[in-house]
Amino acid sequence: MTELNEAHHPIAAQPTPEWPDTADAEVGDPSVHAALAGLDGLHATPVADHEAIYAELHDALLESLNEEPAAGNGGA
């Protein structure tokens, strides 16, 4: 197996991305916030499973976009 790090170079050969924390996301819509919560733990999920997670996120966001606005918000 090829290692990304050599024993004499302890720094990673490829940078580790900083994953966003969806719990702190400033989203005003609860259904969008719930959809984004599906991204929690993505960094620990095998890459082969990312497509399904992103497809679920897309579908949830589309469903949220197509919801009728809540009554009493002045039509905004």
PDB file of N, CA, C and O in Angstrom:
ATOM      1  N   MET A   1       0.847  -1.177   0.000  1.00  0.00           N
ATOM      2  CA  MET A   1       0.000   0.000   0.000  1.00  0.00           C
ATOM      3  C   MET A   1       0.891   1.238   0.000  1.00  0.00           C
ATOM      4  O   MET A   1       1.902   1.273   0.702  1.00  0.00           O
ATOM      5  N   THR A   2       0.538   2.218  -0.754  1.00  0.00           N
ATOM      6  CA  THR A   2       1.280   3.460  -0.794  1.00  0.00           C
ATOM      7  C   THR A   2       0.782   4.376   0.313  1.00  0.00           C
ATOM      8  O   THR A   2      -0.414   4.649   0.418  1.00  0.00           O
ATOM      9  N   GLU A   3       1.697   4.840   1.125  1.00  0.00           N
ATOM     10  CA  GLU A   3       1.359   5.739   2.218  1.00  0.00           C
ATOM     11  C   GLU A   3       1.468   7.185   1.755  1.00  0.00           C
ATOM     12  O   GLU A   3       2.343   7.520   0.957  1.00  0.00           O
ATOM     13  N   LEU A   4       0.583   8.042   2.254  1.00  0.00           N
ATOM     14  CA  LEU A   4       0.653   9.465   1.942  1.00  0.00           C
ATOM     15  C   LEU A   4       1.786  10.140   2.697  1.00  0.00           C
ATOM     16  O   LEU A   4       2.313  11.159   2.250  1.00  0.00           O
ATOM     17  N   ASN A   5       2.156   9.587   3.819  1.00  0.00           N
ATOM     18  CA  ASN A   5       3.217  10.164   4.641  1.00  0.00           C
ATOM     19  C   ASN A   5       4.398   9.210   4.655  1.00  0.00           C
ATOM     20  O   ASN A   5       4.230   7.997   4.783  1.00  0.00           O
ATOM     21  N   GLU A   6       5.575   9.759   4.526  1.00  0.00           N
ATOM     22  CA  GLU A   6       6.777   8.964   4.688  1.00  0.00           C
ATOM     23  C   GLU A   6       7.212   9.087   6.139  1.00  0.00           C
ATOM     24  O   GLU A   6       6.918  10.083   6.799  1.00  0.00           O
ATOM     25  N   ALA A   7       7.904   8.088   6.627  1.00  0.00           N
ATOM     26  CA  ALA A   7       8.303   8.076   8.037  1.00  0.00           C
ATOM     27  C   ALA A   7       9.139   9.302   8.404  1.00  0.00           C
ATOM     28  O   ALA A   7       9.002   9.832   9.506  1.00  0.00           O
ATOM     29  N   HIS A   8       9.989   9.750   7.508  1.00  0.00           N
ATOM     30  CA  HIS A   8      10.846  10.892   7.822  1.00  0.00           C
ATOM     31  C   HIS A   8      10.194  12.240   7.493  1.00  0.00           C
ATOM     32  O   HIS A   8      10.805  13.284   7.723  1.00  0.00           O
ATOM     33  N   HIS A   9       8.962  12.236   6.958  1.00  0.00           N
ATOM     34  CA  HIS A   9       8.186  13.447   6.693  1.00  0.00           C
ATOM     35  C   HIS A   9       6.807  13.291   7.355  1.00  0.00           C
ATOM     36  O   HIS A   9       5.867  12.819   6.716  1.00  0.00           O
ATOM     37  N   PRO A  10       6.683  13.681   8.623  1.00  0.00           N
ATOM     38  CA  PRO A  10       5.418  13.440   9.332  1.00  0.00           C
ATOM     39  C   PRO A  10       4.251  14.307   8.868  1.00  0.00           C
ATOM     40  O   PRO A  10       3.107  14.042   9.238  1.00  0.00           O
ATOM     41  N   ILE A  11       4.518  15.333   8.068  1.00  0.00           N
ATOM     42  CA  ILE A  11       3.437  16.194   7.602  1.00  0.00           C
ATOM     43  C   ILE A  11       2.714  15.503   6.447  1.00  0.00           C
ATOM     44  O   ILE A  11       3.358  14.913   5.579  1.00  0.00           O
ATOM     45  N   ALA A  12       1.399  15.572   6.430  1.00  0.00           N
ATOM     46  CA  ALA A  12       0.593  14.911   5.404  1.00  0.00           C
ATOM     47  C   ALA A  12       0.972  15.412   4.017  1.00  0.00           C
ATOM     48  O   ALA A  12       1.203  16.604   3.813  1.00  0.00           O
ATOM     49  N   ALA A  13       1.033  14.479   3.063  1.00  0.00           N
ATOM     50  CA  ALA A  13       1.344  14.831   1.682  1.00  0.00           C
ATOM     51  C   ALA A  13       0.186  15.589   1.051  1.00  0.00           C
ATOM     52  O   ALA A  13       0.394  16.410   0.157  1.00  0.00           O
ATOM     53  N   GLN A  14      -1.021  15.325   1.505  1.00  0.00           N
ATOM     54  CA  GLN A  14      -2.202  16.018   1.010  1.00  0.00           C
ATOM     55  C   GLN A  14      -2.872  16.717   2.188  1.00  0.00           C
ATOM     56  O   GLN A  14      -2.989  16.134   3.266  1.00  0.00           O
ATOM     57  N   PRO A  15      -3.311  17.954   1.998  1.00  0.00           N
ATOM     58  CA  PRO A  15      -3.952  18.655   3.117  1.00  0.00           C
ATOM     59  C   PRO A  15      -5.282  18.006   3.489  1.00  0.00           C
ATOM     60  O   PRO A  15      -5.995  17.481   2.634  1.00  0.00           O
ATOM     61  N   THR A  16      -5.592  18.052   4.753  1.00  0.00           N
ATOM     62  CA  THR A  16      -6.865  17.538   5.239  1.00  0.00           C
ATOM     63  C   THR A  16      -7.877  18.679   5.190  1.00  0.00           C
ATOM     64  O   THR A  16      -7.640  19.740   5.768  1.00  0.00           O
ATOM     65  N   PRO A  17      -9.009  18.470   4.500  1.00  0.00           N
ATOM     66  CA  PRO A  17      -9.989  19.559   4.418  1.00  0.00           C
ATOM     67  C   PRO A  17     -10.644  19.823   5.768  1.00  0.00           C
ATOM     68  O   PRO A  17     -10.804  18.917   6.586  1.00  0.00           O
ATOM     69  N   GLU A  18     -11.017  21.069   5.982  1.00  0.00           N
ATOM     70  CA  GLU A  18     -11.773  21.412   7.175  1.00  0.00           C
ATOM     71  C   GLU A  18     -13.243  21.264   6.835  1.00  0.00           C
ATOM     72  O   GLU A  18     -13.754  21.961   5.959  1.00  0.00           O
ATOM     73  N   TRP A  19     -13.916  20.372   7.516  1.00  0.00           N
ATOM     74  CA  TRP A  19     -15.318  20.102   7.244  1.00  0.00           C
ATOM     75  C   TRP A  19     -16.177  21.106   7.992  1.00  0.00           C
ATOM     76  O   TRP A  19     -15.922  21.390   9.163  1.00  0.00           O
ATOM     77  N   PRO A  20     -17.195  21.648   7.327  1.00  0.00           N
ATOM     78  CA  PRO A  20     -18.071  22.609   8.010  1.00  0.00           C
ATOM     79  C   PRO A  20     -18.899  21.920   9.090  1.00  0.00           C
ATOM     80  O   PRO A  20     -19.222  20.737   8.983  1.00  0.00           O
ATOM     81  N   ASP A  21     -19.229  22.662  10.107  1.00  0.00           N
ATOM     82  CA  ASP A  21     -20.085  22.168  11.186  1.00  0.00           C
ATOM     83  C   ASP A  21     -21.494  22.653  10.911  1.00  0.00           C
ATOM     84  O   ASP A  21     -21.792  23.835  11.082  1.00  0.00           O
ATOM     85  N   THR A  22     -22.364  21.745  10.485  1.00  0.00           N
ATOM     86  CA  THR A  22     -23.720  22.146  10.110  1.00  0.00           C
ATOM     87  C   THR A  22     -24.545  22.567  11.322  1.00  0.00           C
ATOM     88  O   THR A  22     -25.556  23.250  11.159  1.00  0.00           O
ATOM     89  N   ALA A  23     -24.142  22.180  12.531  1.00  0.00           N
ATOM     90  CA  ALA A  23     -24.889  22.577  13.728  1.00  0.00           C
ATOM     91  C   ALA A  23     -24.813  24.088  13.932  1.00  0.00           C
ATOM     92  O   ALA A  23     -25.729  24.686  14.497  1.00  0.00           O
ATOM     93  N   ASP A  24     -23.723  24.706  13.473  1.00  0.00           N
ATOM     94  CA  ASP A  24     -23.560  26.147  13.635  1.00  0.00           C
ATOM     95  C   ASP A  24     -23.991  26.936  12.405  1.00  0.00           C
ATOM     96  O   ASP A  24     -23.821  28.154  12.357  1.00  0.00           O
ATOM     97  N   ALA A  25     -24.548  26.250  11.411  1.00  0.00           N
ATOM     98  CA  ALA A  25     -24.956  26.931  10.180  1.00  0.00           C
ATOM     99  C   ALA A  25     -26.059  27.935  10.485  1.00  0.00           C
ATOM    100  O   ALA A  25     -27.006  27.639  11.214  1.00  0.00           O
ATOM    101  N   GLU A  26     -25.919  29.117   9.919  1.00  0.00           N
ATOM    102  CA  GLU A  26     -26.919  30.163  10.127  1.00  0.00           C
ATOM    103  C   GLU A  26     -27.985  30.049   9.044  1.00  0.00           C
ATOM    104  O   GLU A  26     -27.980  30.792   8.063  1.00  0.00           O
ATOM    105  N   VAL A  27     -28.893  29.109   9.243  1.00  0.00           N
ATOM    106  CA  VAL A  27     -29.968  28.853   8.289  1.00  0.00           C
ATOM    107  C   VAL A  27     -31.277  29.143   9.003  1.00  0.00           C
ATOM    108  O   VAL A  27     -31.537  28.617  10.086  1.00  0.00           O
ATOM    109  N   GLY A  28     -32.093  29.979   8.392  1.00  0.00           N
ATOM    110  CA  GLY A  28     -33.335  30.370   9.024  1.00  0.00           C
ATOM    111  C   GLY A  28     -34.481  29.395   8.842  1.00  0.00           C
ATOM    112  O   GLY A  28     -35.464  29.453   9.580  1.00  0.00           O
ATOM    113  N   ASP A  29     -34.371  28.503   7.873  1.00  0.00           N
ATOM    114  CA  ASP A  29     -35.459  27.580   7.574  1.00  0.00           C
ATOM    115  C   ASP A  29     -35.181  26.227   8.226  1.00  0.00           C
ATOM    116  O   ASP A  29     -34.148  25.613   7.955  1.00  0.00           O
ATOM    117  N   PRO A  30     -36.086  25.755   9.081  1.00  0.00           N
ATOM    118  CA  PRO A  30     -35.846  24.484   9.776  1.00  0.00           C
ATOM    119  C   PRO A  30     -35.736  23.281   8.840  1.00  0.00           C
ATOM    120  O   PRO A  30     -34.983  22.351   9.128  1.00  0.00           O
ATOM    121  N   SER A  31     -36.471  23.279   7.725  1.00  0.00           N
ATOM    122  CA  SER A  31     -36.387  22.131   6.822  1.00  0.00           C
ATOM    123  C   SER A  31     -35.042  22.112   6.089  1.00  0.00           C
ATOM    124  O   SER A  31     -34.514  21.039   5.796  1.00  0.00           O
ATOM    125  N   VAL A  32     -34.491  23.283   5.794  1.00  0.00           N
ATOM    126  CA  VAL A  32     -33.167  23.351   5.167  1.00  0.00           C
ATOM    127  C   VAL A  32     -32.110  22.933   6.182  1.00  0.00           C
ATOM    128  O   VAL A  32     -31.176  22.202   5.851  1.00  0.00           O
ATOM    129  N   HIS A  33     -32.261  23.399   7.411  1.00  0.00           N
ATOM    130  CA  HIS A  33     -31.317  23.020   8.465  1.00  0.00           C
ATOM    131  C   HIS A  33     -31.319  21.504   8.652  1.00  0.00           C
ATOM    132  O   HIS A  33     -30.261  20.895   8.808  1.00  0.00           O
ATOM    133  N   ALA A  34     -32.505  20.896   8.635  1.00  0.00           N
ATOM    134  CA  ALA A  34     -32.606  19.440   8.780  1.00  0.00           C
ATOM    135  C   ALA A  34     -31.947  18.727   7.601  1.00  0.00           C
ATOM    136  O   ALA A  34     -31.296  17.698   7.782  1.00  0.00           O
ATOM    137  N   ALA A  35     -32.111  19.263   6.413  1.00  0.00           N
ATOM    138  CA  ALA A  35     -31.491  18.655   5.231  1.00  0.00           C
ATOM    139  C   ALA A  35     -29.974  18.723   5.324  1.00  0.00           C
ATOM    140  O   ALA A  35     -29.285  17.759   4.992  1.00  0.00           O
ATOM    141  N   LEU A  36     -29.453  19.860   5.775  1.00  0.00           N
ATOM    142  CA  LEU A  36     -28.005  20.021   5.906  1.00  0.00           C
ATOM    143  C   LEU A  36     -27.423  19.117   6.986  1.00  0.00           C
ATOM    144  O   LEU A  36     -26.249  18.754   6.923  1.00  0.00           O
ATOM    145  N   ALA A  37     -28.221  18.756   7.959  1.00  0.00           N
ATOM    146  CA  ALA A  37     -27.748  17.863   9.019  1.00  0.00           C
ATOM    147  C   ALA A  37     -27.329  16.508   8.458  1.00  0.00           C
ATOM    148  O   ALA A  37     -26.563  15.778   9.089  1.00  0.00           O
ATOM    149  N   GLY A  38     -27.835  16.173   7.269  1.00  0.00           N
ATOM    150  CA  GLY A  38     -27.427  14.929   6.620  1.00  0.00           C
ATOM    151  C   GLY A  38     -25.965  14.922   6.226  1.00  0.00           C
ATOM    152  O   GLY A  38     -25.413  13.868   5.909  1.00  0.00           O
ATOM    153  N   LEU A  39     -25.328  16.087   6.240  1.00  0.00           N
ATOM    154  CA  LEU A  39     -23.905  16.172   5.917  1.00  0.00           C
ATOM    155  C   LEU A  39     -23.008  15.900   7.124  1.00  0.00           C
ATOM    156  O   LEU A  39     -21.803  15.695   6.974  1.00  0.00           O
ATOM    157  N   ASP A  40     -23.600  15.900   8.324  1.00  0.00           N
ATOM    158  CA  ASP A  40     -22.813  15.597   9.519  1.00  0.00           C
ATOM    159  C   ASP A  40     -22.238  14.192   9.394  1.00  0.00           C
ATOM    160  O   ASP A  40     -22.959  13.245   9.081  1.00  0.00           O
ATOM    161  N   GLY A  41     -20.983  14.068   9.630  1.00  0.00           N
ATOM    162  CA  GLY A  41     -20.333  12.765   9.549  1.00  0.00           C
ATOM    163  C   GLY A  41     -19.905  12.372   8.149  1.00  0.00           C
ATOM    164  O   GLY A  41     -19.397  11.270   7.946  1.00  0.00           O
ATOM    165  N   LEU A  42     -20.102  13.256   7.176  1.00  0.00           N
ATOM    166  CA  LEU A  42     -19.720  12.934   5.798  1.00  0.00           C
ATOM    167  C   LEU A  42     -18.241  12.609   5.695  1.00  0.00           C
ATOM    168  O   LEU A  42     -17.850  11.722   4.937  1.00  0.00           O
ATOM    169  N   HIS A  43     -17.411  13.327   6.459  1.00  0.00           N
ATOM    170  CA  HIS A  43     -15.967  13.105   6.395  1.00  0.00           C
ATOM    171  C   HIS A  43     -15.573  11.694   6.822  1.00  0.00           C
ATOM    172  O   HIS A  43     -14.514  11.202   6.433  1.00  0.00           O
ATOM    173  N   ALA A  44     -16.407  11.050   7.610  1.00  0.00           N
ATOM    174  CA  ALA A  44     -16.110   9.697   8.070  1.00  0.00           C
ATOM    175  C   ALA A  44     -16.778   8.630   7.203  1.00  0.00           C
ATOM    176  O   ALA A  44     -16.630   7.436   7.462  1.00  0.00           O
ATOM    177  N   THR A  45     -17.501   9.055   6.190  1.00  0.00           N
ATOM    178  CA  THR A  45     -18.217   8.142   5.308  1.00  0.00           C
ATOM    179  C   THR A  45     -17.337   7.800   4.110  1.00  0.00           C
ATOM    180  O   THR A  45     -16.672   8.680   3.565  1.00  0.00           O
ATOM    181  N   PRO A  46     -17.324   6.540   3.694  1.00  0.00           N
ATOM    182  CA  PRO A  46     -16.538   6.183   2.504  1.00  0.00           C
ATOM    183  C   PRO A  46     -16.968   7.013   1.294  1.00  0.00           C
ATOM    184  O   PRO A  46     -18.156   7.267   1.095  1.00  0.00           O
ATOM    185  N   VAL A  47     -16.003   7.426   0.502  1.00  0.00           N
ATOM    186  CA  VAL A  47     -16.273   8.275  -0.655  1.00  0.00           C
ATOM    187  C   VAL A  47     -17.286   7.618  -1.589  1.00  0.00           C
ATOM    188  O   VAL A  47     -18.079   8.314  -2.224  1.00  0.00           O
ATOM    189  N   ALA A  48     -17.271   6.331  -1.678  1.00  0.00           N
ATOM    190  CA  ALA A  48     -18.211   5.620  -2.550  1.00  0.00           C
ATOM    191  C   ALA A  48     -19.665   5.886  -2.149  1.00  0.00           C
ATOM    192  O   ALA A  48     -20.568   5.747  -2.974  1.00  0.00           O
ATOM    193  N   ASP A  49     -19.897   6.266  -0.895  1.00  0.00           N
ATOM    194  CA  ASP A  49     -21.256   6.532  -0.415  1.00  0.00           C
ATOM    195  C   ASP A  49     -21.650   8.002  -0.515  1.00  0.00           C
ATOM    196  O   ASP A  49     -22.801   8.347  -0.250  1.00  0.00           O
ATOM    197  N   HIS A  50     -20.721   8.867  -0.890  1.00  0.00           N
ATOM    198  CA  HIS A  50     -21.016  10.302  -0.951  1.00  0.00           C
ATOM    199  C   HIS A  50     -22.098  10.632  -1.979  1.00  0.00           C
ATOM    200  O   HIS A  50     -22.930  11.507  -1.738  1.00  0.00           O
ATOM    201  N   GLU A  51     -22.097   9.956  -3.099  1.00  0.00           N
ATOM    202  CA  GLU A  51     -23.088  10.244  -4.139  1.00  0.00           C
ATOM    203  C   GLU A  51     -24.510  10.097  -3.601  1.00  0.00           C
ATOM    204  O   GLU A  51     -25.365  10.946  -3.853  1.00  0.00           O
ATOM    205  N   ALA A  52     -24.756   9.033  -2.870  1.00  0.00           N
ATOM    206  CA  ALA A  52     -26.097   8.807  -2.315  1.00  0.00           C
ATOM    207  C   ALA A  52     -26.457   9.882  -1.293  1.00  0.00           C
ATOM    208  O   ALA A  52     -27.603  10.328  -1.237  1.00  0.00           O
ATOM    209  N   ILE A  53     -25.483  10.299  -0.487  1.00  0.00           N
ATOM    210  CA  ILE A  53     -25.744  11.333   0.519  1.00  0.00           C
ATOM    211  C   ILE A  53     -26.071  12.656  -0.158  1.00  0.00           C
ATOM    212  O   ILE A  53     -27.001  13.355   0.246  1.00  0.00           O
ATOM    213  N   TYR A  54     -25.298  13.000  -1.199  1.00  0.00           N
ATOM    214  CA  TYR A  54     -25.571  14.251  -1.917  1.00  0.00           C
ATOM    215  C   TYR A  54     -26.903  14.189  -2.663  1.00  0.00           C
ATOM    216  O   TYR A  54     -27.592  15.203  -2.772  1.00  0.00           O
ATOM    217  N   ALA A  55     -27.270  13.032  -3.169  1.00  0.00           N
ATOM    218  CA  ALA A  55     -28.566  12.887  -3.848  1.00  0.00           C
ATOM    219  C   ALA A  55     -29.709  13.087  -2.853  1.00  0.00           C
ATOM    220  O   ALA A  55     -30.709  13.734  -3.166  1.00  0.00           O
ATOM    221  N   GLU A  56     -29.554  12.527  -1.653  1.00  0.00           N
ATOM    222  CA  GLU A  56     -30.567  12.714  -0.615  1.00  0.00           C
ATOM    223  C   GLU A  56     -30.667  14.190  -0.209  1.00  0.00           C
ATOM    224  O   GLU A  56     -31.761  14.717  -0.006  1.00  0.00           O
ATOM    225  N   LEU A  57     -29.506  14.846  -0.095  1.00  0.00           N
ATOM    226  CA  LEU A  57     -29.494  16.271   0.242  1.00  0.00           C
ATOM    227  C   LEU A  57     -30.202  17.079  -0.840  1.00  0.00           C
ATOM    228  O   LEU A  57     -31.007  17.960  -0.538  1.00  0.00           O
ATOM    229  N   HIS A  58     -29.904  16.781  -2.080  1.00  0.00           N
ATOM    230  CA  HIS A  58     -30.542  17.482  -3.204  1.00  0.00           C
ATOM    231  C   HIS A  58     -32.052  17.323  -3.139  1.00  0.00           C
ATOM    232  O   HIS A  58     -32.788  18.302  -3.259  1.00  0.00           O
ATOM    233  N   ASP A  59     -32.517  16.093  -2.948  1.00  0.00           N
ATOM    234  CA  ASP A  59     -33.955  15.830  -2.900  1.00  0.00           C
ATOM    235  C   ASP A  59     -34.615  16.552  -1.728  1.00  0.00           C
ATOM    236  O   ASP A  59     -35.712  17.095  -1.867  1.00  0.00           O
ATOM    237  N   ALA A  60     -33.940  16.557  -0.563  1.00  0.00           N
ATOM    238  CA  ALA A  60     -34.511  17.222   0.608  1.00  0.00           C
ATOM    239  C   ALA A  60     -34.587  18.730   0.398  1.00  0.00           C
ATOM    240  O   ALA A  60     -35.577  19.360   0.771  1.00  0.00           O
ATOM    241  N   LEU A  61     -33.538  19.316  -0.202  1.00  0.00           N
ATOM    242  CA  LEU A  61     -33.562  20.756  -0.462  1.00  0.00           C
ATOM    243  C   LEU A  61     -34.609  21.117  -1.508  1.00  0.00           C
ATOM    244  O   LEU A  61     -35.269  22.151  -1.399  1.00  0.00           O
ATOM    245  N   LEU A  62     -34.762  20.269  -2.518  1.00  0.00           N
ATOM    246  CA  LEU A  62     -35.776  20.508  -3.542  1.00  0.00           C
ATOM    247  C   LEU A  62     -37.170  20.441  -2.926  1.00  0.00           C
ATOM    248  O   LEU A  62     -38.036  21.256  -3.244  1.00  0.00           O
ATOM    249  N   GLU A  63     -37.379  19.475  -2.052  1.00  0.00           N
ATOM    250  CA  GLU A  63     -38.671  19.358  -1.368  1.00  0.00           C
ATOM    251  C   GLU A  63     -38.934  20.597  -0.514  1.00  0.00           C
ATOM    252  O   GLU A  63     -40.054  21.106  -0.478  1.00  0.00           O
ATOM    253  N   SER A  64     -37.903  21.075   0.168  1.00  0.00           N
ATOM    254  CA  SER A  64     -38.051  22.274   0.987  1.00  0.00           C
ATOM    255  C   SER A  64     -38.366  23.486   0.119  1.00  0.00           C
ATOM    256  O   SER A  64     -39.190  24.320   0.495  1.00  0.00           O
ATOM    257  N   LEU A  65     -37.731  23.587  -1.014  1.00  0.00           N
ATOM    258  CA  LEU A  65     -37.965  24.706  -1.924  1.00  0.00           C
ATOM    259  C   LEU A  65     -39.389  24.693  -2.470  1.00  0.00           C
ATOM    260  O   LEU A  65     -39.972  25.749  -2.716  1.00  0.00           O
ATOM    261  N   ASN A  66     -39.941  23.515  -2.658  1.00  0.00           N
ATOM    262  CA  ASN A  66     -41.266  23.391  -3.248  1.00  0.00           C
ATOM    263  C   ASN A  66     -42.395  23.442  -2.220  1.00  0.00           C
ATOM    264  O   ASN A  66     -43.567  23.392  -2.591  1.00  0.00           O
ATOM    265  N   GLU A  67     -42.055  23.541  -0.929  1.00  0.00           N
ATOM    266  CA  GLU A  67     -43.087  23.637   0.104  1.00  0.00           C
ATOM    267  C   GLU A  67     -43.823  24.960  -0.009  1.00  0.00           C
ATOM    268  O   GLU A  67     -43.268  25.967  -0.447  1.00  0.00           O
ATOM    269  N   GLU A  68     -45.060  24.934   0.388  1.00  0.00           N
ATOM    270  CA  GLU A  68     -45.846  26.163   0.447  1.00  0.00           C
ATOM    271  C   GLU A  68     -45.307  27.015   1.587  1.00  0.00           C
ATOM    272  O   GLU A  68     -44.984  26.482   2.648  1.00  0.00           O
ATOM    273  N   PRO A  69     -45.203  28.320   1.395  1.00  0.00           N
ATOM    274  CA  PRO A  69     -44.733  29.187   2.490  1.00  0.00           C
ATOM    275  C   PRO A  69     -45.680  29.098   3.683  1.00  0.00           C
ATOM    276  O   PRO A  69     -46.884  28.901   3.521  1.00  0.00           O
ATOM    277  N   ALA A  70     -45.130  29.244   4.859  1.00  0.00           N
ATOM    278  CA  ALA A  70     -45.942  29.213   6.087  1.00  0.00           C
ATOM    279  C   ALA A  70     -46.861  30.426   6.106  1.00  0.00           C
ATOM    280  O   ALA A  70     -46.483  31.523   5.695  1.00  0.00           O
ATOM    281  N   ALA A  71     -48.065  30.203   6.587  1.00  0.00           N
ATOM    282  CA  ALA A  71     -49.051  31.297   6.666  1.00  0.00           C
ATOM    283  C   ALA A  71     -48.576  32.327   7.684  1.00  0.00           C
ATOM    284  O   ALA A  71     -47.931  31.987   8.675  1.00  0.00           O
ATOM    285  N   GLY A  72     -48.903  33.583   7.425  1.00  0.00           N
ATOM    286  CA  GLY A  72     -48.582  34.642   8.362  1.00  0.00           C
ATOM    287  C   GLY A  72     -47.227  35.270   8.182  1.00  0.00           C
ATOM    288  O   GLY A  72     -46.797  36.060   9.022  1.00  0.00           O
ATOM    289  N   ASN A  73     -46.536  34.937   7.098  1.00  0.00           N
ATOM    290  CA  ASN A  73     -45.224  35.549   6.905  1.00  0.00           C
ATOM    291  C   ASN A  73     -45.300  36.732   5.923  1.00  0.00           C
ATOM    292  O   ASN A  73     -44.269  37.233   5.473  1.00  0.00           O
ATOM    293  N   GLY A  74     -46.496  37.163   5.602  1.00  0.00           N
ATOM    294  CA  GLY A  74     -46.658  38.325   4.735  1.00  0.00           C
ATOM    295  C   GLY A  74     -46.367  38.064   3.282  1.00  0.00           C
ATOM    296  O   GLY A  74     -46.158  39.004   2.515  1.00  0.00           O
ATOM    297  N   GLY A  75     -46.348  36.798   2.881  1.00  0.00           N
ATOM    298  CA  GLY A  75     -46.102  36.450   1.484  1.00  0.00           C
ATOM    299  C   GLY A  75     -44.654  36.549   1.082  1.00  0.00           C
ATOM    300  O   GLY A  75     -44.335  36.410  -0.099  1.00  0.00           O
ATOM    301  N   ALA A  76     -43.761  36.788   2.032  1.00  0.00           N
ATOM    302  CA  ALA A  76     -42.347  36.912   1.709  1.00  0.00           C
ATOM    303  C   ALA A  76     -41.651  35.581   1.759  1.00  0.00           C
ATOM    304  O   ALA A  76     -40.448  35.503   1.512  1.00  0.00           O
TER     305      ALA A  76
END
